[in-house]
């Protein structure tokens, strides 16, 4: 009798092991096989998405047939805690490879470049195009948690974010893209602090923020590395002598969306807080986001006697010491070429 019972138990055990082996074989074949991809595929995992919900989505996209097989494999191998983010699946990706990438958080790393001299509005547009900023969400100081600390350090009286976004190429994942502007502010604050400590003596800046404003003017006036320090020297000497800066980019910034691409004589007489033909000293905020070279030029302006410069039409400038020399240069390079749209220096 006992022999019969033992035989039955053994038979049942063999059958169970055979069934388990069959199930294990199906599970491992399912997750070890390449996904049916016709081309590389990008998927996005939102924050809070569970493995069960994700597998249902993949099933709806016909990337797998039996979600339970994946769930069982994930539980056995502790691969259930998927991380949010954007993932790219190359051809040949297996189920196991996808699960391991999801748990490890091997998200797609994107990059975005912000050139020197872009305004905060241009940054905002670029972030919206990448889906990193909602269409109705402004890019302003309220998005930057440590912005108040940076402005306090710099002596900034304004809550404007203009000038505080350091131009560079930034790498990000979809999950961390929202922190990009905060990173840019931290970069600018760090660079500004270092430049402020190394500035030349007797500059007409009372605060680091005023140096930041000056750097933005330099950035917008020229893209030539060889001219930045020389233009900085002109601006510094004009401030020291009580002369108005009379720089066109500030006028353009003050016009905002009303600027149609041509700066006219009437615009130079239009009162705005940024019209340096009419106001004394620096404008109230930066007019763009300057790069490191412009910051350094503002901190180390080139010594000399030049007080004027005018665009030559090829991206470079002609520098003059006296007003008579400057007027002659204007006649030579601009006034007779563009009588109605005259400007002292090209954008």
BATOR-665366 format. One record per residue (C-alpha): residue number from 0; y, x, z. Coordinates in Angstrom, 3 decimals, padded with zeros to 6 digits. Layout:
BEGIN
<pt drendren="NUM" py="Y" px="X" pz="Z"/>
...
***
This chain:
BEGIN
<pt drendren="0" py="000.000" px="000.000" pz="000.000"/>
<pt drendren="1" py="002.374" px="002.765" pz="000.955"/>
<pt drendren="2" py="001.528" px="004.565" pz="-002.274"/>
<pt drendren="3" py="002.484" px="001.513" pz="-004.287"/>
<pt drendren="4" py="005.833" px="001.198" pz="-002.474"/>
<pt drendren="5" py="006.572" px="004.867" pz="-003.010"/>
<pt drendren="6" py="005.785" px="004.510" pz="-006.683"/>
<pt drendren="7" py="008.148" px="001.563" pz="-007.023"/>
<pt drendren="8" py="010.941" px="003.447" pz="-005.214"/>
<pt drendren="9" py="010.432" px="006.446" pz="-007.433"/>
<pt drendren="10" py="010.513" px="004.284" pz="-010.536"/>
<pt drendren="11" py="013.720" px="002.592" pz="-009.412"/>
<pt drendren="12" py="015.291" px="005.935" pz="-008.644"/>
<pt drendren="13" py="014.351" px="007.282" pz="-012.043"/>
<pt drendren="14" py="015.799" px="004.199" pz="-013.718"/>
<pt drendren="15" py="019.021" px="004.481" pz="-011.723"/>
<pt drendren="16" py="019.370" px="008.139" pz="-012.542"/>
<pt drendren="17" py="018.735" px="007.408" pz="-016.191"/>
<pt drendren="18" py="021.376" px="004.669" pz="-016.157"/>
<pt drendren="19" py="023.858" px="006.914" pz="-014.390"/>
<pt drendren="20" py="023.150" px="009.683" pz="-016.860"/>
<pt drendren="21" py="023.721" px="007.278" pz="-019.728"/>
<pt drendren="22" py="027.001" px="006.099" pz="-018.210"/>
<pt drendren="23" py="028.103" px="009.658" pz="-017.520"/>
<pt drendren="24" py="027.268" px="010.596" pz="-021.075"/>
<pt drendren="25" py="029.354" px="007.733" pz="-022.448"/>
<pt drendren="26" py="032.253" px="008.606" pz="-020.136"/>
<pt drendren="27" py="032.252" px="012.272" pz="-021.029"/>
<pt drendren="28" py="031.910" px="011.594" pz="-024.755"/>
<pt drendren="29" py="034.871" px="009.199" pz="-024.542"/>
<pt drendren="30" py="037.210" px="011.638" pz="-022.809"/>
<pt drendren="31" py="036.024" px="014.788" pz="-024.577"/>
<pt drendren="32" py="036.438" px="013.330" pz="-028.071"/>
<pt drendren="33" py="039.713" px="013.809" pz="-029.975"/>
<pt drendren="34" py="042.006" px="010.797" pz="-029.953"/>
<pt drendren="35" py="042.206" px="008.906" pz="-033.274"/>
<pt drendren="36" py="045.597" px="010.331" pz="-034.266"/>
<pt drendren="37" py="046.721" px="010.309" pz="-037.882"/>
<pt drendren="38" py="049.705" px="012.503" pz="-036.938"/>
<pt drendren="39" py="051.208" px="014.031" pz="-033.780"/>
<pt drendren="40" py="052.296" px="011.269" pz="-031.432"/>
<pt drendren="41" py="055.011" px="011.022" pz="-028.768"/>
<pt drendren="42" py="054.525" px="008.772" pz="-025.765"/>
<pt drendren="43" py="056.863" px="007.974" pz="-022.901"/>
<pt drendren="44" py="055.673" px="007.302" pz="-019.355"/>
<pt drendren="45" py="058.248" px="005.429" pz="-017.295"/>
<pt drendren="46" py="058.741" px="006.109" pz="-013.612"/>
<pt drendren="47" py="056.296" px="004.054" pz="-011.519"/>
<pt drendren="48" py="053.753" px="003.596" pz="-014.330"/>
<pt drendren="49" py="050.170" px="003.623" pz="-013.017"/>
<pt drendren="50" py="047.197" px="005.113" pz="-014.807"/>
<pt drendren="51" py="045.715" px="001.629" pz="-015.251"/>
<pt drendren="52" py="048.887" px="000.349" pz="-016.934"/>
<pt drendren="53" py="049.114" px="003.435" pz="-019.123"/>
<pt drendren="54" py="045.501" px="003.115" pz="-020.277"/>
<pt drendren="55" py="046.142" px="-000.510" pz="-021.199"/>
<pt drendren="56" py="049.087" px="000.622" pz="-023.327"/>
<pt drendren="57" py="046.943" px="003.236" pz="-025.046"/>
<pt drendren="58" py="044.268" px="000.626" pz="-025.704"/>
<pt drendren="59" py="046.851" px="-001.683" pz="-027.291"/>
<pt drendren="60" py="047.841" px="001.213" pz="-029.561"/>
<pt drendren="61" py="044.141" px="001.593" pz="-030.457"/>
<pt drendren="62" py="043.968" px="005.108" pz="-029.040"/>
<pt drendren="63" py="040.979" px="004.241" pz="-026.812"/>
<pt drendren="64" py="038.368" px="001.486" pz="-026.623"/>
<pt drendren="65" py="037.069" px="001.356" pz="-023.046"/>
<pt drendren="66" py="039.748" px="002.044" pz="-020.392"/>
<pt drendren="67" py="037.148" px="001.875" pz="-017.598"/>
<pt drendren="68" py="035.552" px="005.079" pz="-018.885"/>
<pt drendren="69" py="038.867" px="006.916" pz="-018.552"/>
<pt drendren="70" py="039.503" px="005.421" pz="-015.110"/>
<pt drendren="71" py="036.101" px="006.527" pz="-013.873"/>
<pt drendren="72" py="036.559" px="010.042" pz="-015.212"/>
<pt drendren="73" py="040.057" px="010.248" pz="-013.719"/>
<pt drendren="74" py="038.788" px="009.131" pz="-010.307"/>
<pt drendren="75" py="035.905" px="011.596" pz="-010.303"/>
<pt drendren="76" py="038.206" px="014.462" pz="-011.276"/>
<pt drendren="77" py="041.291" px="013.411" pz="-009.282"/>
<pt drendren="78" py="043.416" px="012.813" pz="-012.371"/>
<pt drendren="79" py="044.941" px="009.465" pz="-011.427"/>
<pt drendren="80" py="048.449" px="010.526" pz="-010.290"/>
<pt drendren="81" py="050.235" px="010.576" pz="-013.653"/>
<pt drendren="82" py="053.825" px="011.838" pz="-013.811"/>
<pt drendren="83" py="056.680" px="010.165" pz="-015.649"/>
<pt drendren="84" py="058.250" px="011.793" pz="-018.683"/>
<pt drendren="85" py="057.965" px="012.249" pz="-022.430"/>
<pt drendren="86" py="054.744" px="013.732" pz="-023.832"/>
<pt drendren="87" py="053.823" px="014.926" pz="-027.300"/>
<pt drendren="88" py="050.199" px="014.617" pz="-028.404"/>
<pt drendren="89" py="049.241" px="017.062" pz="-031.160"/>
<pt drendren="90" py="046.325" px="016.406" pz="-033.497"/>
<pt drendren="91" py="043.042" px="017.173" pz="-031.762"/>
<pt drendren="92" py="044.227" px="016.061" pz="-028.319"/>
<pt drendren="93" py="041.267" px="014.852" pz="-026.234"/>
<pt drendren="94" py="041.299" px="012.243" pz="-023.516"/>
<pt drendren="95" py="040.641" px="014.916" pz="-020.918"/>
<pt drendren="96" py="043.490" px="017.018" pz="-022.273"/>
<pt drendren="97" py="045.858" px="014.048" pz="-022.114"/>
<pt drendren="98" py="044.873" px="013.167" pz="-018.543"/>
<pt drendren="99" py="045.313" px="016.756" pz="-017.398"/>
<pt drendren="100" py="048.743" px="016.964" pz="-019.079"/>
<pt drendren="101" py="049.834" px="013.679" pz="-017.474"/>
<pt drendren="102" py="048.846" px="014.835" pz="-014.008"/>
<pt drendren="103" py="050.343" px="018.302" pz="-014.463"/>
<pt drendren="104" py="053.578" px="016.818" pz="-015.788"/>
<pt drendren="105" py="053.479" px="018.862" pz="-018.996"/>
<pt drendren="106" py="056.361" px="016.907" pz="-020.459"/>
<pt drendren="107" py="058.157" px="017.651" pz="-023.696"/>
<pt drendren="108" py="061.103" px="019.961" pz="-023.135"/>
<pt drendren="109" py="064.084" px="019.046" pz="-025.292"/>
<pt drendren="110" py="067.297" px="020.970" pz="-025.746"/>
<pt drendren="111" py="070.869" px="020.008" pz="-026.508"/>
<pt drendren="112" py="073.847" px="022.219" pz="-027.306"/>
<pt drendren="113" py="077.434" px="021.488" pz="-026.288"/>
<pt drendren="114" py="079.908" px="023.734" pz="-028.155"/>
<pt drendren="115" py="082.942" px="025.323" pz="-026.553"/>
<pt drendren="116" py="086.019" px="023.141" pz="-026.789"/>
<pt drendren="117" py="084.291" px="019.769" pz="-026.819"/>
<pt drendren="118" py="085.982" px="017.050" pz="-024.792"/>
<pt drendren="119" py="084.245" px="014.943" pz="-022.171"/>
<pt drendren="120" py="084.302" px="012.076" pz="-024.671"/>
<pt drendren="121" py="082.329" px="014.172" pz="-027.166"/>
<pt drendren="122" py="079.826" px="015.083" pz="-024.453"/>
<pt drendren="123" py="079.488" px="011.386" pz="-023.677"/>
<pt drendren="124" py="078.743" px="010.538" pz="-027.312"/>
<pt drendren="125" py="076.116" px="013.275" pz="-027.578"/>
<pt drendren="126" py="074.389" px="012.141" pz="-024.387"/>
<pt drendren="127" py="074.317" px="008.558" pz="-025.627"/>
<pt drendren="128" py="072.809" px="009.602" pz="-028.945"/>
<pt drendren="129" py="069.951" px="011.274" pz="-027.037"/>
<pt drendren="130" py="069.445" px="008.222" pz="-024.857"/>
<pt drendren="131" py="070.523" px="010.157" pz="-021.756"/>
<pt drendren="132" py="073.459" px="007.872" pz="-021.046"/>
<pt drendren="133" py="073.509" px="004.096" pz="-021.352"/>
<pt drendren="134" py="075.767" px="002.640" pz="-024.023"/>
<pt drendren="135" py="077.963" px="000.948" pz="-021.432"/>
<pt drendren="136" py="077.844" px="003.797" pz="-018.921"/>
<pt drendren="137" py="080.857" px="006.127" pz="-018.917"/>
<pt drendren="138" py="080.534" px="009.831" pz="-018.278"/>
<pt drendren="139" py="082.855" px="010.165" pz="-015.318"/>
<pt drendren="140" py="083.094" px="011.819" pz="-011.960"/>
<pt drendren="141" py="081.146" px="009.003" pz="-010.283"/>
<pt drendren="142" py="077.976" px="010.348" pz="-011.943"/>
<pt drendren="143" py="078.388" px="013.766" pz="-010.341"/>
<pt drendren="144" py="077.417" px="013.755" pz="-006.684"/>
<pt drendren="145" py="078.963" px="017.124" pz="-005.870"/>
<pt drendren="146" py="082.029" px="016.699" pz="-008.080"/>
<pt drendren="147" py="084.362" px="016.148" pz="-005.128"/>
<pt drendren="148" py="083.322" px="019.473" pz="-003.632"/>
<pt drendren="149" py="084.060" px="021.303" pz="-006.873"/>
<pt drendren="150" py="087.500" px="019.752" pz="-007.282"/>
<pt drendren="151" py="088.309" px="020.475" pz="-003.652"/>
<pt drendren="152" py="087.437" px="024.138" pz="-004.150"/>
<pt drendren="153" py="089.555" px="024.335" pz="-007.297"/>
<pt drendren="154" py="092.592" px="022.550" pz="-005.940"/>
<pt drendren="155" py="092.303" px="019.832" pz="-008.575"/>
<pt drendren="156" py="094.506" px="016.832" pz="-007.778"/>
<pt drendren="157" py="092.797" px="014.738" pz="-010.449"/>
<pt drendren="158" py="089.418" px="013.026" pz="-010.568"/>
<pt drendren="159" py="089.144" px="013.761" pz="-014.287"/>
<pt drendren="160" py="085.847" px="015.270" pz="-015.392"/>
<pt drendren="161" py="087.581" px="016.938" pz="-018.343"/>
<pt drendren="162" py="087.117" px="020.688" pz="-018.289"/>
<pt drendren="163" py="084.285" px="020.635" pz="-015.756"/>
<pt drendren="164" py="081.364" px="020.588" pz="-018.233"/>
<pt drendren="165" py="080.250" px="024.112" pz="-019.037"/>
<pt drendren="166" py="079.441" px="024.540" pz="-022.766"/>
<pt drendren="167" py="075.928" px="025.853" pz="-023.345"/>
<pt drendren="168" py="072.462" px="024.950" pz="-024.609"/>
<pt drendren="169" py="070.639" px="022.934" pz="-021.961"/>
<pt drendren="170" py="066.896" px="022.291" pz="-021.754"/>
<pt drendren="171" py="065.697" px="019.055" pz="-020.244"/>
<pt drendren="172" py="062.861" px="016.566" pz="-020.104"/>
<pt drendren="173" py="063.398" px="012.857" pz="-020.518"/>
<pt drendren="174" py="062.757" px="012.405" pz="-016.807"/>
<pt drendren="175" py="065.471" px="014.883" pz="-015.805"/>
<pt drendren="176" py="067.997" px="014.285" pz="-018.568"/>
<pt drendren="177" py="070.275" px="012.295" pz="-016.289"/>
<pt drendren="178" py="070.853" px="015.416" pz="-014.189"/>
<pt drendren="179" py="072.184" px="017.377" pz="-017.148"/>
<pt drendren="180" py="075.873" px="016.604" pz="-016.557"/>
<pt drendren="181" py="075.498" px="017.542" pz="-012.902"/>
<pt drendren="182" py="074.022" px="020.881" pz="-013.947"/>
<pt drendren="183" py="076.908" px="021.457" pz="-016.366"/>
<pt drendren="184" py="079.451" px="020.855" pz="-013.601"/>
<pt drendren="185" py="077.645" px="023.256" pz="-011.267"/>
<pt drendren="186" py="077.636" px="025.913" pz="-014.011"/>
<pt drendren="187" py="081.362" px="025.508" pz="-014.640"/>
<pt drendren="188" py="082.172" px="025.650" pz="-010.931"/>
<pt drendren="189" py="080.160" px="028.859" pz="-010.526"/>
<pt drendren="190" py="081.746" px="030.549" pz="-013.547"/>
<pt drendren="191" py="085.237" px="029.455" pz="-012.534"/>
<pt drendren="192" py="084.753" px="030.800" pz="-009.000"/>
<pt drendren="193" py="083.628" px="034.189" pz="-010.320"/>
<pt drendren="194" py="086.468" px="034.434" pz="-012.840"/>
<pt drendren="195" py="089.024" px="033.401" pz="-010.226"/>
<pt drendren="196" py="087.921" px="036.254" pz="-007.974"/>
<pt drendren="197" py="088.306" px="038.790" pz="-010.791"/>
<pt drendren="198" py="091.658" px="037.537" pz="-012.152"/>
<pt drendren="199" py="094.569" px="039.855" pz="-012.827"/>
<pt drendren="200" py="097.477" px="040.059" pz="-010.392"/>
<pt drendren="201" py="100.701" px="038.047" pz="-010.675"/>
<pt drendren="202" py="099.355" px="035.246" pz="-012.852"/>
<pt drendren="203" py="101.247" px="031.920" pz="-012.772"/>
<pt drendren="204" py="098.252" px="029.975" pz="-011.422"/>
<pt drendren="205" py="098.330" px="028.592" pz="-007.899"/>
<pt drendren="206" py="094.747" px="027.291" pz="-007.993"/>
<pt drendren="207" py="091.501" px="027.870" pz="-009.910"/>
<pt drendren="208" py="092.043" px="024.465" pz="-011.499"/>
<pt drendren="209" py="095.222" px="025.688" pz="-013.172"/>
<pt drendren="210" py="093.247" px="028.602" pz="-014.602"/>
<pt drendren="211" py="090.702" px="026.072" pz="-015.905"/>
<pt drendren="212" py="093.503" px="024.116" pz="-017.579"/>
<pt drendren="213" py="094.830" px="027.292" pz="-019.194"/>
<pt drendren="214" py="091.345" px="028.202" pz="-020.438"/>
<pt drendren="215" py="091.053" px="024.812" pz="-022.133"/>
<pt drendren="216" py="094.329" px="025.408" pz="-024.015"/>
<pt drendren="217" py="093.104" px="028.816" pz="-025.174"/>
<pt drendren="218" py="089.788" px="027.307" pz="-026.266"/>
<pt drendren="219" py="091.487" px="024.674" pz="-028.387"/>
<pt drendren="220" py="094.025" px="027.068" pz="-029.913"/>
<pt drendren="221" py="091.601" px="029.593" pz="-031.383"/>
<pt drendren="222" py="087.964" px="030.189" pz="-032.126"/>
<pt drendren="223" py="088.505" px="033.889" pz="-032.740"/>
<pt drendren="224" py="087.254" px="036.084" pz="-029.930"/>
<pt drendren="225" py="089.806" px="038.791" pz="-030.743"/>
<pt drendren="226" py="092.729" px="036.391" pz="-030.235"/>
<pt drendren="227" py="091.855" px="034.672" pz="-026.968"/>
<pt drendren="228" py="093.374" px="037.239" pz="-024.593"/>
<pt drendren="229" py="096.451" px="037.622" pz="-026.815"/>
<pt drendren="230" py="097.072" px="033.863" pz="-026.860"/>
<pt drendren="231" py="096.525" px="033.813" pz="-023.103"/>
<pt drendren="232" py="099.203" px="036.488" pz="-022.779"/>
<pt drendren="233" py="101.674" px="034.412" pz="-024.797"/>
<pt drendren="234" py="101.090" px="031.331" pz="-022.636"/>
<pt drendren="235" py="101.317" px="033.295" pz="-019.386"/>
<pt drendren="236" py="104.608" px="034.949" pz="-020.356"/>
<pt drendren="237" py="106.090" px="031.612" pz="-021.415"/>
<pt drendren="238" py="105.179" px="030.098" pz="-018.051"/>
<pt drendren="239" py="106.589" px="033.089" pz="-016.195"/>
<pt drendren="240" py="109.883" px="032.775" pz="-018.074"/>
<pt drendren="241" py="110.154" px="029.024" pz="-017.614"/>
<pt drendren="242" py="109.570" px="028.312" pz="-021.316"/>
<pt drendren="243" py="107.633" px="025.261" pz="-022.462"/>
<pt drendren="244" py="104.193" px="026.007" pz="-023.855"/>
<pt drendren="245" py="104.696" px="023.899" pz="-027.008"/>
<pt drendren="246" py="101.036" px="023.931" pz="-028.009"/>
<pt drendren="247" py="099.821" px="021.308" pz="-030.453"/>
<pt drendren="248" py="096.327" px="020.685" pz="-029.013"/>
<pt drendren="249" py="097.905" px="019.235" pz="-025.861"/>
<pt drendren="250" py="099.932" px="016.804" pz="-027.964"/>
<pt drendren="251" py="096.819" px="015.761" pz="-029.858"/>
<pt drendren="252" py="094.904" px="015.226" pz="-026.626"/>
<pt drendren="253" py="097.710" px="013.075" pz="-025.262"/>
<pt drendren="254" py="097.689" px="010.913" pz="-028.394"/>
<pt drendren="255" py="094.021" px="010.106" pz="-027.833"/>
<pt drendren="256" py="092.556" px="007.657" pz="-030.323"/>
<pt drendren="257" py="096.000" px="007.175" pz="-031.887"/>
<pt drendren="258" py="095.698" px="010.622" pz="-033.499"/>
<pt drendren="259" py="094.716" px="010.146" pz="-037.147"/>
<pt drendren="260" py="094.067" px="013.771" pz="-038.079"/>
<pt drendren="261" py="097.605" px="014.788" pz="-038.991"/>
<pt drendren="262" py="100.131" px="015.943" pz="-036.418"/>
<pt drendren="263" py="103.665" px="014.956" pz="-037.448"/>
<pt drendren="264" py="107.128" px="015.881" pz="-036.183"/>
<pt drendren="265" py="107.423" px="012.434" pz="-034.605"/>
<pt drendren="266" py="104.288" px="013.114" pz="-032.565"/>
<pt drendren="267" py="105.887" px="016.209" pz="-031.071"/>
<pt drendren="268" py="108.638" px="013.973" pz="-029.670"/>
<pt drendren="269" py="106.329" px="011.267" pz="-028.352"/>
<pt drendren="270" py="106.344" px="011.331" pz="-024.532"/>
<pt drendren="271" py="102.925" px="011.702" pz="-022.911"/>
<pt drendren="272" py="101.866" px="013.646" pz="-019.806"/>
<pt drendren="273" py="100.230" px="016.154" pz="-022.150"/>
<pt drendren="274" py="103.077" px="016.781" pz="-024.607"/>
<pt drendren="275" py="103.956" px="020.380" pz="-023.782"/>
<pt drendren="276" py="106.888" px="020.191" pz="-026.188"/>
<pt drendren="277" py="108.492" px="017.834" pz="-023.673"/>
<pt drendren="278" py="106.992" px="018.706" pz="-020.279"/>
<pt drendren="279" py="107.345" px="021.955" pz="-018.393"/>
<pt drendren="280" py="104.348" px="023.938" pz="-017.276"/>
<pt drendren="281" py="100.688" px="023.066" pz="-017.739"/>
<pt drendren="282" py="099.374" px="019.597" pz="-018.613"/>
<pt drendren="283" py="097.895" px="017.602" pz="-015.702"/>
<pt drendren="284" py="094.237" px="018.215" pz="-016.623"/>
<pt drendren="285" py="092.240" px="020.379" pz="-019.004"/>
<pt drendren="286" py="092.174" px="019.125" pz="-022.579"/>
<pt drendren="287" py="088.617" px="020.299" pz="-023.345"/>
<pt drendren="288" py="085.670" px="022.067" pz="-021.782"/>
<pt drendren="289" py="086.219" px="025.823" pz="-022.207"/>
<pt drendren="290" py="083.539" px="028.471" pz="-022.500"/>
<pt drendren="291" py="083.202" px="031.633" pz="-020.459"/>
<pt drendren="292" py="085.205" px="033.757" pz="-022.926"/>
<pt drendren="293" py="088.206" px="031.422" pz="-022.646"/>
<pt drendren="294" py="087.961" px="031.470" pz="-018.845"/>
<pt drendren="295" py="087.928" px="035.255" pz="-018.885"/>
<pt drendren="296" py="090.900" px="035.385" pz="-021.250"/>
<pt drendren="297" py="092.887" px="033.102" pz="-018.956"/>
<pt drendren="298" py="092.069" px="035.418" pz="-016.037"/>
<pt drendren="299" py="092.748" px="038.640" pz="-017.940"/>
<pt drendren="300" py="095.508" px="037.943" pz="-020.505"/>
<pt drendren="301" py="096.536" px="040.698" pz="-022.881"/>
<pt drendren="302" py="099.740" px="042.477" pz="-021.884"/>
<pt drendren="303" py="102.514" px="042.617" pz="-024.453"/>
<pt drendren="304" py="105.834" px="041.101" pz="-025.461"/>
<pt drendren="305" py="104.696" px="038.319" pz="-027.803"/>
<pt drendren="306" py="106.109" px="034.886" pz="-026.989"/>
<pt drendren="307" py="105.177" px="032.961" pz="-030.139"/>
<pt drendren="308" py="102.316" px="032.514" pz="-032.576"/>
<pt drendren="309" py="101.686" px="030.430" pz="-035.651"/>
<pt drendren="310" py="098.535" px="029.589" pz="-037.574"/>
<pt drendren="311" py="098.135" px="031.484" pz="-040.834"/>
<pt drendren="312" py="095.888" px="028.856" pz="-042.392"/>
<pt drendren="313" py="092.713" px="030.928" pz="-042.287"/>
<pt drendren="314" py="091.862" px="030.361" pz="-038.641"/>
<pt drendren="315" py="093.864" px="033.337" pz="-037.394"/>
<pt drendren="316" py="097.420" px="033.529" pz="-036.032"/>
<pt drendren="317" py="100.565" px="035.562" pz="-036.547"/>
<pt drendren="318" py="102.200" px="036.681" pz="-033.295"/>
<pt drendren="319" py="105.936" px="037.221" pz="-032.847"/>
<pt drendren="320" py="108.162" px="038.639" pz="-030.121"/>
<pt drendren="321" py="111.445" px="036.915" pz="-031.018"/>
<pt drendren="322" py="112.295" px="033.384" pz="-032.082"/>
<pt drendren="323" py="113.756" px="034.688" pz="-035.352"/>
<pt drendren="324" py="110.480" px="036.432" pz="-036.174"/>
<pt drendren="325" py="108.577" px="033.272" pz="-035.299"/>
<pt drendren="326" py="110.739" px="031.043" pz="-037.503"/>
<pt drendren="327" py="110.243" px="033.427" pz="-040.391"/>
<pt drendren="328" py="106.488" px="033.309" pz="-039.836"/>
<pt drendren="329" py="106.536" px="029.506" pz="-039.714"/>
<pt drendren="330" py="108.409" px="029.420" pz="-043.047"/>
<pt drendren="331" py="105.917" px="031.843" pz="-044.529"/>
<pt drendren="332" py="102.679" px="030.288" pz="-043.327"/>
<pt drendren="333" py="103.304" px="026.588" pz="-042.749"/>
<pt drendren="334" py="106.623" px="024.888" pz="-043.283"/>
<pt drendren="335" py="106.773" px="025.243" pz="-047.051"/>
<pt drendren="336" py="103.096" px="024.297" pz="-047.352"/>
<pt drendren="337" py="103.064" px="021.159" pz="-045.203"/>
<pt drendren="338" py="106.576" px="019.866" pz="-044.672"/>
<pt drendren="339" py="105.612" px="016.445" pz="-043.344"/>
<pt drendren="340" py="102.631" px="017.535" pz="-041.243"/>
<pt drendren="341" py="104.087" px="020.738" pz="-039.815"/>
<pt drendren="342" py="102.543" px="022.065" pz="-036.644"/>
<pt drendren="343" py="103.199" px="025.281" pz="-034.790"/>
<pt drendren="344" py="099.565" px="026.286" pz="-034.754"/>
<pt drendren="345" py="096.518" px="024.776" pz="-036.458"/>
<pt drendren="346" py="093.789" px="023.142" pz="-034.475"/>
***
